[in-house]
């Protein structure tokens, strides 16, 4: 008898179970990425196709923003080992869902670059033993799940072999002598928790479903599931607590979205392995319990405990909700349940309307900021919210898609006195089509009253499928009238193609009389010309280590006779200046391997001799000792100038 019980609308699940067909027990190759639900799909209407195309375009633009934070040198997302695994799997999910294959090389680069051992502090605070394993067993689990996704995308056996290797490593920590079973969370065997055991069930079932003739991994998965549901971590409301106490009772600790999501994903993958309808029923129970709970959902939007007023989410917790969205998407695909599909759509709508800044970053709070709850943006929140956008992409690929994105999305202007100031940006237009065709696209621009915003008015793209979107870059000329007050001003470029497809790229022009910003603040964005794989430290600095560098650009007004910048900087820095973002002169170098910030100080740079033909000056910060991973960190920047 199952421990799971249902009441009220949750009983809707029973009606569809009989009509579902399980996936075969094992596959000779990667699982298909086509729709697997047996629920009939109605013919796509013109309006539905436009909605589907927009969902794909939103995901594409947001995936590109996420990949802007990918560090090609270390082949990860700066300074977070397990979070990088989840972000890479999110990109894999995006490629599976949309057919866009542009980031396969980055997945492979991450595999080849990071499969070896690393000392503590190089990729994680822990030593990495090799094969993506460490003392943190759940970290290993995230990498295993990621490599299964890479295998599904490519069919390359090396990814599946790595997932098997990680699985065998994790199996060493299955222990029946404590609490009757379960995987330990860490090598020291101090805690059995929901996340590690949810991963274990999911990974073992995935391996069974991809290894022909397997029985070993299936036995492990079924044993782990039986232990999991009997462990007491799932409470009477169907919500998953974090783990077990030393006496093997539930610690009744915080209900996190990722634990709930892994429970759904574990049951669903094991259902695919066995065809047991009870497992699908249990996946639905966990999903319905979450959606009906005011613990995880506030006003219809998925919300983490740490998002409440007076709390803050750490770098780990920023990524939890996306894991829930991933597995709810799979359950929606499998069951065709309208309630799940609507919930997914609601999350995507709220993110796009309320949780997106002008540069396209997606934040922690999917409902948006409030007066007492400011939003937080980084690549972790980007990956998490992107999973919700991916979940909203329908299984049936739209015939065509169209998107547009501005770069830079925020343009800084230090205006000249008494004359108009000219600046510009580029808009990249991308399109896909199920069959090769010429796709005419019209371009419309808009800006504040009295401004001149102009771009080429007609384009022609030639998409040849979905795997590699056709792209054209459109220059946009912007003229800011003399006397414009300091502030941020919106500019938009709307592109329109046949069949009603339309998409708008947003940008802002910051008109500023002064330059004065803290690293990592919203005020930094207009001046950060190239983030270049840099990271942001908990101590408040933007840093670059290894071969990474980041660049600020200061577009001083016409007639500038002198210019200076002051940087508050520490650790192992190299600072260079230049007139064009390509040629550089070194002006500051730390010649000692300082890692503790003890050399933090203000340094003023004379930029006058380094102004370009357009009066812009560029400052690049990099690492004086790239081998040890402690590059220069900038905390605060000001710039001043003199002009007629």
FIVO-944868 format. One record per residue (C-alpha): residue number from 1; z, y, x. Coordinates in steps of 0.02 Angstrom, whole numbers, plus 50000, padded with zeros to 5 digits. Layout:
# residues N
[r NUM [Z Y X]],
...
***
This chain:
# residues 644
[r 1 [50000 50000 50000]],
[r 2 [49952 50170 50071]],
[r 3 [50085 50301 50097]],
[r 4 [49962 50432 50030]],
[r 5 [49976 50491 49850]],
[r 6 [49875 50614 49748]],
[r 7 [49909 50723 49599]],
[r 8 [49807 50846 49497]],
[r 9 [49634 50899 49558]],
[r 10 [49649 50793 49713]],
[r 11 [49597 50642 49607]],
[r 12 [49419 50708 49612]],
[r 13 [49396 50607 49770]],
[r 14 [49400 50440 49680]],
[r 15 [49244 50478 49581]],
[r 16 [49130 50491 49733]],
[r 17 [49197 50352 49844]],
[r 18 [49100 50214 49759]],
[r 19 [48936 50302 49792]],
[r 20 [48960 50323 49979]],
[r 21 [48888 50208 50111]],
[r 22 [48980 50183 50276]],
[r 23 [48893 50206 50442]],
[r 24 [48849 50042 50529]],
[r 25 [48986 49968 50637]],
[r 26 [48900 50004 50802]],
[r 27 [48748 50095 50866]],
[r 28 [48632 50062 51011]],
[r 29 [48614 50248 51041]],
[r 30 [48691 50413 50990]],
[r 31 [48735 50437 50809]],
[r 32 [48599 50527 50710]],
[r 33 [48621 50711 50681]],
[r 34 [48525 50712 50517]],
[r 35 [48621 50723 50352]],
[r 36 [48724 50566 50322]],
[r 37 [48796 50602 50150]],
[r 38 [48728 50492 50011]],
[r 39 [48763 50626 49880]],
[r 40 [48592 50687 49819]],
[r 41 [48537 50857 49882]],
[r 42 [48440 50965 49761]],
[r 43 [48275 51043 49811]],
[r 44 [48299 51200 49915]],
[r 45 [48260 51357 49818]],
[r 46 [48190 51515 49896]],
[r 47 [48360 51601 49882]],
[r 48 [48450 51451 49955]],
[r 49 [48330 51449 50102]],
[r 50 [48368 51632 50139]],
[r 51 [48555 51596 50132]],
[r 52 [48534 51446 50247]],
[r 53 [48428 51547 50368]],
[r 54 [48560 51683 50373]],
[r 55 [48698 51556 50408]],
[r 56 [48597 51487 50555]],
[r 57 [48563 51664 50619]],
[r 58 [48747 51712 50611]],
[r 59 [48794 51555 50707]],
[r 60 [48657 51586 50836]],
[r 61 [48710 51765 50870]],
[r 62 [48893 51712 50883]],
[r 63 [48854 51564 50996]],
[r 64 [48763 51681 51113]],
[r 65 [48914 51796 51117]],
[r 66 [49025 51648 51161]],
[r 67 [48910 51593 51300]],
[r 68 [48916 51768 51375]],
[r 69 [49092 51718 51430]],
[r 70 [49035 51557 51514]],
[r 71 [49063 51561 51701]],
[r 72 [48911 51478 51782]],
[r 73 [48998 51465 51950]],
[r 74 [49145 51360 51891]],
[r 75 [49048 51297 51740]],
[r 76 [49185 51331 51614]],
[r 77 [49265 51472 51516]],
[r 78 [49377 51567 51634]],
[r 79 [49553 51505 51661]],
[r 80 [49576 51381 51520]],
[r 81 [49545 51197 51553]],
[r 82 [49569 51112 51384]],
[r 83 [49509 51266 51290]],
[r 84 [49348 51255 51389]],
[r 85 [49322 51076 51329]],
[r 86 [49342 51130 51148]],
[r 87 [49228 51281 51171]],
[r 88 [49094 51170 51250]],
[r 89 [49109 51047 51107]],
[r 90 [49087 51193 50987]],
[r 91 [48925 51237 51075]],
[r 92 [48876 51054 51060]],
[r 93 [48915 51060 50874]],
[r 94 [48807 51215 50860]],
[r 95 [48660 51129 50943]],
[r 96 [48678 50973 50836]],
[r 97 [48689 51075 50677]],
[r 98 [48549 51199 50707]],
[r 99 [48430 51105 50821]],
[r 100 [48440 51247 50949]],
[r 101 [48445 51157 51117]],
[r 102 [48457 51306 51236]],
[r 103 [48628 51264 51305]],
[r 104 [48603 51083 51355]],
[r 105 [48591 51135 51537]],
[r 106 [48761 51220 51528]],
[r 107 [48839 51062 51455]],
[r 108 [48767 50959 51596]],
[r 109 [48815 51089 51726]],
[r 110 [48995 51082 51663]],
[r 111 [48994 50893 51676]],
[r 112 [48925 50884 51852]],
[r 113 [49028 51030 51920]],
[r 114 [49196 50977 51849]],
[r 115 [49196 50787 51852]],
[r 116 [49284 50779 52020]],
[r 117 [49466 50809 52068]],
[r 118 [49542 50982 52084]],
[r 119 [49710 51036 52156]],
[r 120 [49839 51115 52042]],
[r 121 [49793 51295 52003]],
[r 122 [49606 51272 52028]],
[r 123 [49559 51222 51850]],
[r 124 [49729 51201 51769]],
[r 125 [49909 51229 51817]],
[r 126 [49907 51038 51834]],
[r 127 [49812 50938 51963]],
[r 128 [49650 50868 51894]],
[r 129 [49635 50688 51951]],
[r 130 [49447 50673 51924]],
[r 131 [49348 50616 51772]],
[r 132 [49427 50759 51673]],
[r 133 [49600 50678 51674]],
[r 134 [49770 50752 51715]],
[r 135 [49954 50732 51673]],
[r 136 [49918 50820 51508]],
[r 137 [49851 50673 51407]],
[r 138 [49792 50783 51264]],
[r 139 [49689 50888 51386]],
[r 140 [49600 50729 51436]],
[r 141 [49571 50689 51253]],
[r 142 [49481 50852 51220]],
[r 143 [49362 50818 51363]],
[r 144 [49330 50642 51299]],
[r 145 [49284 50707 51127]],
[r 146 [49171 50838 51204]],
[r 147 [49074 50709 51305]],
[r 148 [49045 50602 51152]],
[r 149 [48964 50754 51071]],
[r 150 [48857 50779 51226]],
[r 151 [48803 50597 51215]],
[r 152 [48757 50617 51032]],
[r 153 [48649 50767 51079]],
[r 154 [48560 50692 51227]],
[r 155 [48574 50503 51225]],
[r 156 [48623 50512 51409]],
[r 157 [48737 50364 51445]],
[r 158 [48833 50456 51580]],
[r 159 [48923 50558 51447]],
[r 160 [48971 50404 51348]],
[r 161 [49026 50317 51508]],
[r 162 [49139 50465 51547]],
[r 163 [49214 50460 51372]],
[r 164 [49251 50275 51399]],
[r 165 [49334 50315 51567]],
[r 166 [49442 50448 51484]],
[r 167 [49484 50327 51344]],
[r 168 [49542 50195 51468]],
[r 169 [49650 50327 51554]],
[r 170 [49729 50376 51388]],
[r 171 [49759 50195 51342]],
[r 172 [49880 50181 51489]],
[r 173 [49996 50293 51388]],
[r 174 [49996 50190 51228]],
[r 175 [50174 50127 51222]],
[r 176 [50250 50012 51090]],
[r 177 [50421 50011 51174]],
[r 178 [50461 50184 51104]],
[r 179 [50442 50222 50918]],
[r 180 [50339 50063 50898]],
[r 181 [50180 50135 50969]],
[r 182 [50085 50296 50996]],
[r 183 [50008 50387 51144]],
[r 184 [50123 50494 51250]],
[r 185 [50079 50679 51259]],
[r 186 [50109 50690 51446]],
[r 187 [50119 50581 51599]],
[r 188 [50308 50603 51605]],
[r 189 [50317 50517 51434]],
[r 190 [50429 50647 51354]],
[r 191 [50346 50675 51184]],
[r 192 [50239 50584 51057]],
[r 193 [50145 50705 50949]],
[r 194 [50011 50726 50818]],
[r 195 [49875 50804 50925]],
[r 196 [49866 50669 51058]],
[r 197 [49872 50528 50931]],
[r 198 [49745 50611 50818]],
[r 199 [49629 50627 50967]],
[r 200 [49659 50446 51014]],
[r 201 [49613 50377 50844]],
[r 202 [49458 50486 50835]],
[r 203 [49400 50446 51013]],
[r 204 [49426 50259 50998]],
[r 205 [49332 50254 50833]],
[r 206 [49192 50359 50907]],
[r 207 [49176 50240 51054]],
[r 208 [49169 50090 50938]],
[r 209 [49034 50173 50835]],
[r 210 [48926 50198 50990]],
[r 211 [48956 50037 51088]],
[r 212 [48857 49890 51017]],
[r 213 [48960 49735 50985]],
[r 214 [49126 49822 51018]],
[r 215 [49288 49755 50948]],
[r 216 [49412 49819 51079]],
[r 217 [49400 50003 51036]],
[r 218 [49402 49967 50851]],
[r 219 [49560 49864 50867]],
[r 220 [49641 50006 50964]],
[r 221 [49588 50134 50834]],
[r 222 [49652 50033 50686]],
[r 223 [49818 49997 50772]],
[r 224 [49838 50182 50813]],
[r 225 [49796 50236 50636]],
[r 226 [49923 50117 50560]],
[r 227 [50055 50184 50678]],
[r 228 [50005 50365 50644]],
[r 229 [50022 50356 50454]],
[r 230 [50188 50263 50468]],
[r 231 [50260 50379 50602]],
[r 232 [50334 50507 50482]],
[r 233 [50236 50653 50555]],
[r 234 [50144 50672 50387]],
[r 235 [50266 50746 50263]],
[r 236 [50276 50719 50075]],
[r 237 [50158 50866 50047]],
[r 238 [50023 50786 50153]],
[r 239 [50046 50910 50297]],
[r 240 [50054 50854 50478]],
[r 241 [50203 50907 50581]],
[r 242 [50187 50926 50769]],
[r 243 [50275 50769 50831]],
[r 244 [50426 50656 50844]],
[r 245 [50603 50681 50904]],
[r 246 [50683 50568 51033]],
[r 247 [50753 50463 50890]],
[r 248 [50573 50438 50826]],
[r 249 [50598 50542 50669]],
[r 250 [50480 50685 50629]],
[r 251 [50533 50847 50711]],
[r 252 [50473 50940 50556]],
[r 253 [50399 51066 50677]],
[r 254 [50262 51191 50637]],
[r 255 [50113 51129 50537]],
[r 256 [49964 51181 50643]],
[r 257 [49786 51179 50579]],
[r 258 [49720 51075 50723]],
[r 259 [49842 50934 50691]],
[r 260 [49786 50931 50510]],
[r 261 [49604 50936 50562]],
[r 262 [49622 50794 50687]],
[r 263 [49703 50687 50551]],
[r 264 [49550 50717 50441]],
[r 265 [49430 50682 50583]],
[r 266 [49522 50525 50638]],
[r 267 [49521 50447 50465]],
[r 268 [49340 50494 50437]],
[r 269 [49275 50418 50600]],
[r 270 [49375 50259 50570]],
[r 271 [49301 50252 50394]],
[r 272 [49128 50260 50473]],
[r 273 [49179 50114 50584]],
[r 274 [49249 50003 50447]],
[r 275 [49179 50059 50281]],
[r 276 [49356 50051 50210]],
[r 277 [49359 50175 50063]],
[r 278 [49547 50194 50082]],
[r 279 [49518 50285 50247]],
[r 280 [49400 50408 50165]],
[r 281 [49530 50433 50029]],
[r 282 [49659 50472 50162]],
[r 283 [49545 50597 50248]],
[r 284 [49523 50684 50081]],
[r 285 [49709 50682 50050]],
[r 286 [49743 50773 50213]],
[r 287 [49605 50898 50178]],
[r 288 [49659 50931 49999]],
[r 289 [49840 50949 50053]],
[r 290 [49788 51083 50177]],
[r 291 [49677 51179 50056]],
[r 292 [49809 51177 49920]],
[r 293 [49949 51231 50037]],
[r 294 [50015 51407 50060]],
[r 295 [50070 51352 50233]],
[r 296 [49892 51345 50303]],
[r 297 [49794 51451 50179]],
[r 298 [49833 51631 50131]],
[r 299 [49728 51711 49994]],
[r 300 [49594 51581 50019]],
[r 301 [49580 51604 50209]],
[r 302 [49637 51478 50339]],
[r 303 [49786 51556 50428]],
[r 304 [49893 51496 50573]],
[r 305 [50084 51509 50568]],
[r 306 [50082 51623 50720]],
[r 307 [49971 51752 50633]],
[r 308 [50113 51816 50524]],
[r 309 [50184 51990 50552]],
[r 310 [50302 51994 50699]],
[r 311 [50225 51840 50781]],
[r 312 [50084 51815 50903]],
[r 313 [49971 51669 50945]],
[r 314 [49958 51610 51124]],
[r 315 [49795 51561 51208]],
[r 316 [49811 51382 51145]],
[r 317 [49845 51428 50965]],
[r 318 [49697 51546 50959]],
[r 319 [49582 51395 50956]],
[r 320 [49668 51283 50829]],
[r 321 [49579 51334 50668]],
[r 322 [49407 51295 50734]],
[r 323 [49459 51114 50760]],
[r 324 [49509 51103 50577]],
[r 325 [49342 51181 50526]],
[r 326 [49245 51053 50630]],
[r 327 [49319 50905 50541]],
[r 328 [49319 50983 50368]],
[r 329 [49132 51011 50393]],
[r 330 [49110 50825 50426]],
[r 331 [49209 50780 50272]],
[r 332 [49106 50901 50166]],
[r 333 [48947 50823 50235]],
[r 334 [49007 50647 50198]],
[r 335 [49073 50675 50023]],
[r 336 [48967 50820 49960]],
[r 337 [49127 50885 49881]],
[r 338 [49093 51061 49813]],
[r 339 [49273 51118 49844]],
[r 340 [49256 51084 50030]],
[r 341 [49086 51166 50040]],
[r 342 [49152 51319 49948]],
[r 343 [49303 51332 50061]],
[r 344 [49191 51326 50214]],
[r 345 [49078 51460 50140]],
[r 346 [49228 51570 50101]],
[r 347 [49289 51559 50281]],
[r 348 [49119 51607 50350]],
[r 349 [49102 51752 50228]],
[r 350 [49273 51819 50272]],
[r 351 [49243 51804 50459]],
[r 352 [49077 51894 50451]],
[r 353 [49141 52032 50338]],
[r 354 [49317 52059 50407]],
[r 355 [49338 51974 50576]],
[r 356 [49190 52037 50679]],
[r 357 [49189 52188 50792]],
[r 358 [49039 52294 50837]],
[r 359 [48995 52191 50991]],
[r 360 [48990 52032 50886]],
[r 361 [49156 51960 50942]],
[r 362 [49249 51854 50814]],
[r 363 [49436 51873 50807]],
[r 364 [49592 51772 50780]],
[r 365 [49625 51830 50602]],
[r 366 [49484 51770 50491]],
[r 367 [49543 51885 50352]],
[r 368 [49539 52033 50472]],
[r 369 [49672 52148 50540]],
[r 370 [49805 52237 50438]],
[r 371 [49916 52384 50478]],
[r 372 [50052 52265 50538]],
[r 373 [49939 52127 50606]],
[r 374 [49812 52189 50733]],
[r 375 [49670 52071 50774]],
[r 376 [49641 51986 50941]],
[r 377 [49471 51949 51017]],
[r 378 [49424 51836 51162]],
[r 379 [49314 51685 51195]],
[r 380 [49444 51567 51122]],
[r 381 [49447 51659 50956]],
[r 382 [49257 51667 50966]],
[r 383 [49241 51478 50984]],
[r 384 [49365 51447 50844]],
[r 385 [49281 51561 50718]],
[r 386 [49109 51500 50772]],
[r 387 [49160 51326 50714]],
[r 388 [49183 51397 50539]],
[r 389 [49011 51479 50546]],
[r 390 [48935 51313 50603]],
[r 391 [49020 51224 50459]],
[r 392 [48932 51344 50340]],
[r 393 [48760 51296 50408]],
[r 394 [48684 51172 50286]],
[r 395 [48634 50999 50343]],
[r 396 [48457 51029 50284]],
[r 397 [48371 51140 50413]],
[r 398 [48294 51297 50336]],
[r 399 [48107 51317 50359]],
[r 400 [48124 51479 50458]],
[r 401 [48264 51583 50532]],
[r 402 [48271 51762 50594]],
[r 403 [48407 51851 50692]],
[r 404 [48433 52008 50795]],
[r 405 [48564 52064 50920]],
[r 406 [48589 52228 51012]],
[r 407 [48628 52242 51197]],
[r 408 [48732 52332 51239]],
[r 409 [48809 52336 51067]],
[r 410 [48914 52486 51118]],
[r 411 [48827 52622 51219]],
[r 412 [48931 52755 51305]],
[r 413 [48868 52933 51323]],
[r 414 [48945 53072 51425]],
[r 415 [48849 53213 51340]],
[r 416 [48765 53358 51426]],
[r 417 [48818 53532 51375]],
[r 418 [48696 53625 51262]],
[r 419 [48556 53496 51262]],
[r 420 [48520 53331 51176]],
[r 421 [48574 53175 51269]],
[r 422 [48457 53027 51277]],
[r 423 [48515 52847 51285]],
[r 424 [48452 52680 51226]],
[r 425 [48482 52497 51193]],
[r 426 [48382 52337 51175]],
[r 427 [48374 52228 51021]],
[r 428 [48325 52046 51044]],
[r 429 [48239 51972 50893]],
[r 430 [48236 51782 50879]],
[r 431 [48148 51669 50756]],
[r 432 [48122 51483 50725]],
[r 433 [48002 51391 50613]],
[r 434 [47984 51210 50563]],
[r 435 [47801 51218 50615]],
[r 436 [47708 51328 50739]],
[r 437 [47656 51492 50662]],
[r 438 [47632 51677 50694]],
[r 439 [47774 51772 50613]],
[r 440 [47750 51959 50585]],
[r 441 [47913 52056 50588]],
[r 442 [47943 52237 50540]],
[r 443 [48078 52343 50621]],
[r 444 [48179 52483 50540]],
[r 445 [48306 52592 50630]],
[r 446 [48442 52705 50565]],
[r 447 [48573 52819 50640]],
[r 448 [48682 52968 50596]],
[r 449 [48605 53118 50511]],
[r 450 [48516 53229 50637]],
[r 451 [48498 53091 50768]],
[r 452 [48332 53022 50823]],
[r 453 [48331 52831 50831]],
[r 454 [48162 52751 50861]],
[r 455 [48092 52579 50904]],
[r 456 [47926 52487 50899]],
[r 457 [47888 52460 50716]],
[r 458 [47794 52295 50715]],
[r 459 [47820 52131 50806]],
[r 460 [47739 51962 50807]],
[r 461 [47839 51809 50856]],
[r 462 [47766 51635 50879]],
[r 463 [47903 51507 50846]],
[r 464 [47858 51324 50878]],
[r 465 [48012 51237 50809]],
[r 466 [48201 51254 50807]],
[r 467 [48245 51192 50982]],
[r 468 [48199 51353 51074]],
[r 469 [48193 51510 50965]],
[r 470 [48048 51627 51000]],
[r 471 [48115 51793 51064]],
[r 472 [48053 51972 51083]],
[r 473 [48154 52117 51153]],
[r 474 [48131 52285 51069]],
[r 475 [48184 52445 51160]],
[r 476 [48272 52571 51048]],
[r 477 [48273 52754 51100]],
[r 478 [48423 52858 51042]],
[r 479 [48442 53046 51057]],
[r 480 [48612 53122 51026]],
[r 481 [48604 53304 50967]],
[r 482 [48688 53438 51071]],
[r 483 [48862 53481 51012]],
[r 484 [48899 53309 50940]],
[r 485 [49087 53286 50932]],
[r 486 [49172 53147 51028]],
[r 487 [49180 52986 50929]],
[r 488 [49091 52824 50888]],
[r 489 [48929 52831 50789]],
[r 490 [48839 52685 50707]],
[r 491 [48661 52635 50743]],
[r 492 [48573 52489 50660]],
[r 493 [48409 52397 50679]],
[r 494 [48349 52290 50533]],
[r 495 [48210 52162 50556]],
[r 496 [48116 52086 50410]],
[r 497 [47996 51939 50402]],
[r 498 [47903 51846 50266]],
[r 499 [47992 51751 50128]],
[r 500 [48126 51884 50118]],
[r 501 [48210 51845 50283]],
[r 502 [48301 51997 50349]],
[r 503 [48435 52028 50479]],
[r 504 [48526 52181 50544]],
[r 505 [48587 52211 50721]],
[r 506 [48730 52335 50734]],
[r 507 [48770 52449 50878]],
[r 508 [48880 52600 50913]],
[r 509 [48856 52751 51023]],
[r 510 [49018 52816 51097]],
[r 511 [49008 53002 51132]],
[r 512 [49148 53038 51256]],
[r 513 [49200 53191 51351]],
[r 514 [49318 53090 51462]],
[r 515 [49332 52915 51534]],
[r 516 [49507 52841 51522]],
[r 517 [49539 52661 51472]],
[r 518 [49649 52511 51503]],
[r 519 [49568 52346 51550]],
[r 520 [49552 52228 51403]],
[r 521 [49569 52366 51274]],
[r 522 [49435 52410 51145]],
[r 523 [49409 52572 51241]],
[r 524 [49349 52471 51391]],
[r 525 [49201 52392 51300]],
[r 526 [49077 52539 51308]],
[r 527 [49097 52554 51497]],
[r 528 [49094 52367 51539]],
[r 529 [48911 52347 51582]],
[r 530 [48924 52165 51638]],
[r 531 [49079 52057 51611]],
[r 532 [49002 51930 51730]],
[r 533 [49119 51783 51700]],
[r 534 [49275 51889 51725]],
[r 535 [49436 51847 51637]],
[r 536 [49584 51943 51568]],
[r 537 [49757 51902 51633]],
[r 538 [49919 51898 51538]],
[r 539 [49979 52035 51655]],
[r 540 [49850 52156 51588]],
[r 541 [49710 52152 51715]],
[r 542 [49526 52108 51708]],
[r 543 [49496 51996 51856]],
[r 544 [49352 51912 51946]],
[r 545 [49377 51763 52060]],
[r 546 [49266 51645 52156]],
[r 547 [49086 51706 52147]],
[r 548 [49116 51806 51987]],
[r 549 [49104 51994 51976]],
[r 550 [49110 52124 51838]],
[r 551 [49027 52294 51829]],
[r 552 [49070 52461 51748]],
[r 553 [48935 52591 51713]],
[r 554 [48967 52778 51696]],
[r 555 [48817 52878 51632]],
[r 556 [48862 53053 51691]],
[r 557 [48768 53197 51609]],
[r 558 [48615 53282 51677]],
[r 559 [48658 53409 51811]],
[r 560 [48816 53321 51869]],
[r 561 [48862 53390 52041]],
[r 562 [49010 53279 52082]],
[r 563 [49094 53124 52008]],
[r 564 [49247 53020 52047]],
[r 565 [49329 52864 51975]],
[r 566 [49508 52802 51995]],
[r 567 [49547 52617 51981]],
[r 568 [49718 52537 51968]],
[r 569 [49687 52373 52056]],
[r 570 [49775 52230 52146]],
[r 571 [49756 52061 52229]],
[r 572 [49604 52010 52332]],
[r 573 [49475 52138 52282]],
[r 574 [49307 52197 52341]],
[r 575 [49246 52358 52259]],
[r 576 [49065 52413 52274]],
[r 577 [48971 52562 52201]],
[r 578 [48788 52590 52171]],
[r 579 [48658 52694 52079]],
[r 580 [48566 52560 51980]],
[r 581 [48671 52403 51955]],
[r 582 [48569 52312 52088]],
[r 583 [48600 52393 52258]],
[r 584 [48780 52409 52318]],
[r 585 [48888 52495 52448]],
[r 586 [49061 52422 52483]],
[r 587 [49196 52556 52471]],
[r 588 [49358 52454 52458]],
[r 589 [49409 52283 52525]],
[r 590 [49578 52197 52529]],
[r 591 [49585 52104 52695]],
[r 592 [49743 52004 52658]],
[r 593 [49757 51855 52541]],
[r 594 [49876 51939 52420]],
[r 595 [49905 51842 52260]],
[r 596 [50063 51917 52186]],
[r 597 [50003 52092 52139]],
[r 598 [50111 52172 52273]],
[r 599 [49966 52283 52328]],
[r 600 [49938 52357 52157]],
[r 601 [49890 52540 52178]],
[r 602 [49775 52680 52121]],
[r 603 [49617 52705 52223]],
[r 604 [49501 52854 52197]],
[r 605 [49316 52830 52234]],
[r 606 [49193 52971 52267]],
[r 607 [49038 52926 52167]],
[r 608 [48937 53082 52203]],
[r 609 [48825 53007 52336]],
[r 610 [48796 52852 52229]],
[r 611 [48726 52932 52071]],
[r 612 [48560 52861 52016]],
[r 613 [48406 52955 51958]],
[r 614 [48480 52952 51783]],
[r 615 [48649 53014 51848]],
[r 616 [48731 52846 51813]],
[r 617 [48852 52763 51935]],
[r 618 [48900 52579 51937]],
[r 619 [49061 52501 52002]],
[r 620 [49070 52314 52039]],
[r 621 [49232 52218 52069]],
[r 622 [49232 52045 52150]],
[r 623 [49338 51926 52254]],
[r 624 [49373 51955 52439]],
[r 625 [49425 51773 52464]],
[r 626 [49320 51672 52341]],
[r 627 [49384 51502 52398]],
[r 628 [49560 51520 52330]],
[r 629 [49534 51586 52153]],
[r 630 [49635 51748 52160]],
[r 631 [49509 51888 52142]],
[r 632 [49533 52073 52115]],
[r 633 [49612 52132 51953]],
[r 634 [49584 52303 51873]],
[r 635 [49716 52373 51755]],
[r 636 [49659 52551 51718]],
[r 637 [49508 52661 51751]],
[r 638 [49476 52848 51738]],
[r 639 [49323 52947 51788]],
[r 640 [49295 53134 51805]],
[r 641 [49143 53240 51846]],
[r 642 [49082 53417 51865]],
[r 643 [48923 53482 51783]],
[r 644 [48854 53652 51735]],
***
